């Protein structure tokens, strides 16, 4: 079984593209904090390269930006390539099956600098509440 679940923040804006066959993809990197600090009292993080495909890639490219908090559900894929110096390298990517956007829209700023469309409703004062008789409840 090859499954990974991560929650972290994007370390930079996503990068998008498409394959020669026209399949859209988006790549980004997330930092996932460990639940402890090191000997200097500093927070330690692990960094993961994430890739998304097709419609998920389009949504991630449109709505995510540096600092966005995301939940990732996917699998780990090993990739081998040759660097500029001709040395063979191995890298591990997280292939996202699902990406949950965890940054509230009201706290996020898009690439153009516009505020998100969600504005939370003001809570009603307690004085506006009406008492409910338990006999009126359907359960």
C-alpha positions as CSV (number, residue, x, y, z in Angstrom):
1,X,0.0,0.0,0.0
2,X,1.4,3.4,-1.0
3,X,-0.5,6.2,0.8
4,X,0.5,9.5,2.3
5,X,-1.5,12.2,4.1
6,X,0.2,15.5,4.8
7,X,-0.9,18.9,6.2
8,X,1.5,21.8,5.5
9,X,2.0,25.2,4.0
10,X,3.3,26.1,0.5
11,X,6.8,27.4,0.5
12,X,6.4,29.2,-2.8
13,X,3.8,29.8,-5.5
14,X,2.7,26.8,-7.5
15,X,4.3,26.2,-11.0
16,X,2.0,25.0,-13.7
17,X,2.5,23.5,-17.2
18,X,1.3,20.8,-19.5
19,X,2.9,17.6,-20.9
20,X,3.5,17.3,-24.7
21,X,0.2,15.4,-24.8
22,X,-1.6,18.4,-23.3
23,X,-2.2,17.1,-19.8
24,X,-2.1,19.9,-17.2
25,X,0.1,19.6,-14.1
26,X,0.9,21.8,-11.2
27,X,3.9,21.4,-8.9
28,X,4.5,23.0,-5.4
29,X,6.4,22.4,-2.3
30,X,5.0,22.2,1.2
31,X,6.6,22.4,4.6
32,X,5.2,20.1,7.3
33,X,6.0,20.9,10.9
34,X,7.2,18.1,13.1
35,X,5.4,17.9,16.5
36,X,8.6,18.8,18.5
37,X,11.4,21.3,18.6
38,X,15.1,20.6,18.2
39,X,17.8,21.0,20.9
40,X,17.9,24.8,20.2
41,X,14.1,25.1,20.8
42,X,13.5,25.7,17.1
43,X,10.6,24.2,15.2
44,X,11.7,21.5,12.7
45,X,9.9,21.0,9.3
46,X,10.1,18.4,6.5
47,X,9.7,19.5,2.9
48,X,7.7,17.6,0.3
49,X,7.5,18.2,-3.5
50,X,3.8,17.7,-4.6
51,X,2.5,17.2,-8.1
52,X,-1.2,17.4,-9.2
53,X,-2.7,16.4,-12.5
54,X,-5.6,17.5,-14.8
55,X,-8.5,19.4,-13.1
56,X,-6.9,19.2,-9.7
57,X,-3.8,20.9,-11.1
58,X,-6.0,23.7,-12.6
59,X,-7.7,24.3,-9.2
60,X,-4.4,24.3,-7.3
61,X,-2.8,26.7,-9.8
62,X,-5.8,29.1,-9.5
63,X,-6.4,29.1,-5.8
64,X,-3.1,28.3,-4.0
65,X,-0.2,30.6,-3.3
66,X,2.9,30.8,-1.1
67,X,1.8,30.3,2.5
68,X,-1.5,28.5,1.7
69,X,-2.3,25.7,4.2
70,X,-3.3,22.5,2.4
71,X,-4.2,18.9,3.3
72,X,-2.8,16.4,0.8
73,X,-3.9,12.8,0.3
74,X,-1.9,10.9,-2.3
75,X,1.0,8.5,-2.9
76,X,4.8,8.7,-3.1
77,X,6.4,8.3,-6.5
78,X,10.2,7.8,-7.1
79,X,11.6,9.8,-10.0
80,X,15.0,9.3,-11.5
81,X,16.7,12.0,-13.7
82,X,20.0,13.2,-14.9
83,X,21.2,16.6,-13.6
84,X,23.0,19.3,-15.6
85,X,26.4,17.7,-14.8
86,X,25.2,14.3,-16.1
87,X,24.9,12.8,-12.6
88,X,22.0,10.4,-12.0
89,X,19.7,11.6,-9.3
90,X,16.7,10.2,-7.5
91,X,13.9,12.2,-6.1
92,X,10.6,11.4,-4.3
93,X,7.4,13.3,-5.2
94,X,4.0,13.2,-3.6
95,X,1.4,12.6,-6.3
96,X,-1.8,14.3,-4.9
97,X,-5.1,12.5,-5.4
98,X,-6.9,15.1,-3.2
99,X,-5.9,18.6,-2.1
100,X,-8.0,20.2,0.6
101,X,-7.6,24.0,0.8
102,X,-7.3,24.8,4.5
103,X,-6.6,28.5,4.4
104,X,-9.9,30.4,5.0
105,X,-10.8,32.6,2.1
106,X,-11.2,35.6,4.5
107,X,-7.5,35.2,5.5
108,X,-6.1,34.6,2.1
109,X,-4.8,37.0,-0.5
110,X,-4.7,35.9,-4.1
111,X,-2.0,36.6,-6.6
112,X,-3.6,39.8,-7.8
113,X,-3.8,41.0,-4.2
114,X,-7.6,40.8,-4.0
115,X,-9.3,39.5,-0.9
116,X,-11.2,36.2,-1.0
117,X,-15.0,36.4,-1.5
118,X,-16.0,34.8,1.7
119,X,-17.0,37.1,4.5
120,X,-18.2,35.5,7.7
121,X,-21.6,36.5,9.0
122,X,-21.7,38.6,12.1
123,X,-23.0,36.5,15.1
124,X,-26.5,37.3,16.3
125,X,-26.6,38.7,19.8
126,X,-27.9,36.3,22.5
127,X,-30.8,38.8,23.2
128,X,-32.2,38.0,19.7
129,X,-32.6,34.3,20.5
130,X,-36.0,32.9,21.2
131,X,-36.6,30.1,23.7
132,X,-37.5,26.7,22.3
133,X,-40.0,24.3,23.9
134,X,-38.7,20.7,23.8
135,X,-42.2,19.5,22.8
136,X,-41.8,21.5,19.5
137,X,-38.7,19.5,18.5
138,X,-39.3,16.7,16.0
139,X,-36.8,14.3,17.7
